[in-house]
Amino acid sequence: MDAFRKFFGMPKNIAPMALIILGYPAESPELEAPRYDKAKVHWQKW
């Protein structure tokens, strides 16, 4: 978080609690096959 504080010019007594990154990826990953498997779904039983 020190690099974050330095980049935004924040004083030392301010502690960033979270970092949220917004934007779009430079490339789109290939889509995976759906992982849903009906055999693995249990309805009211084990």
C-alpha positions as YAML, in Angstrom:
chain: A
units: angstrom
residues:
- id: 1
  name: MET
  ca: [0.00, 0.00, 0.00]
- id: 2
  name: ASP
  ca: [3.01, 2.30, 0.27]
- id: 3
  name: ALA
  ca: [3.19, 2.53, -3.53]
- id: 4
  name: PHE
  ca: [-0.53, 3.37, -3.60]
- id: 5
  name: ARG
  ca: [-0.06, 6.08, -0.98]
- id: 6
  name: LYS
  ca: [2.93, 7.50, -2.85]
- id: 7
  name: PHE
  ca: [1.17, 7.44, -6.25]
- id: 8
  name: PHE
  ca: [-1.81, 9.40, -4.92]
- id: 9
  name: GLY
  ca: [0.31, 11.69, -2.74]
- id: 10
  name: MET
  ca: [-1.37, 10.63, 0.50]
- id: 11
  name: PRO
  ca: [0.17, 11.63, 3.84]
- id: 12
  name: LYS
  ca: [1.71, 8.94, 6.09]
- id: 13
  name: ASN
  ca: [-1.06, 9.27, 8.70]
- id: 14
  name: ILE
  ca: [-3.73, 8.17, 6.18]
- id: 15
  name: ALA
  ca: [-4.04, 4.40, 5.79]
- id: 16
  name: PRO
  ca: [-5.86, 3.21, 2.65]
- id: 17
  name: MET
  ca: [-8.14, 0.30, 3.55]
- id: 18
  name: ALA
  ca: [-9.04, -0.99, 0.10]
- id: 19
  name: LEU
  ca: [-8.14, -0.62, -3.55]
- id: 20
  name: ILE
  ca: [-10.78, -1.08, -6.23]
- id: 21
  name: ILE
  ca: [-9.56, -1.48, -9.79]
- id: 22
  name: LEU
  ca: [-11.93, -0.47, -12.58]
- id: 23
  name: GLY
  ca: [-11.48, -0.92, -16.30]
- id: 24
  name: TYR
  ca: [-11.35, -3.43, -19.10]
- id: 25
  name: PRO
  ca: [-8.73, -6.14, -19.66]
- id: 26
  name: ALA
  ca: [-6.24, -5.64, -22.49]
- id: 27
  name: GLU
  ca: [-7.26, -8.99, -23.94]
- id: 28
  name: SER
  ca: [-10.27, -11.25, -23.59]
- id: 29
  name: PRO
  ca: [-9.59, -14.72, -22.16]
- id: 30
  name: GLU
  ca: [-11.02, -17.72, -23.96]
- id: 31
  name: LEU
  ca: [-14.35, -18.83, -22.53]
- id: 32
  name: GLU
  ca: [-14.32, -22.08, -20.62]
- id: 33
  name: ALA
  ca: [-16.88, -24.79, -21.17]
- id: 34
  name: PRO
  ca: [-19.76, -24.55, -18.67]
- id: 35
  name: ARG
  ca: [-18.92, -26.40, -15.46]
- id: 36
  name: TYR
  ca: [-22.53, -27.21, -14.58]
- id: 37
  name: ASP
  ca: [-23.02, -30.95, -14.20]
- id: 38
  name: LYS
  ca: [-26.58, -32.10, -13.48]
- id: 39
  name: ALA
  ca: [-25.22, -35.29, -11.90]
- id: 40
  name: LYS
  ca: [-23.59, -33.20, -9.15]
- id: 41
  name: VAL
  ca: [-26.79, -31.41, -8.13]
- id: 42
  name: HIS
  ca: [-28.62, -32.99, -5.20]
- id: 43
  name: TRP
  ca: [-32.23, -32.17, -4.46]
- id: 44
  name: GLN
  ca: [-33.15, -32.62, -0.79]
- id: 45
  name: LYS
  ca: [-30.84, -35.63, -0.39]
- id: 46
  name: TRP
  ca: [-27.18, -36.60, -0.36]
...
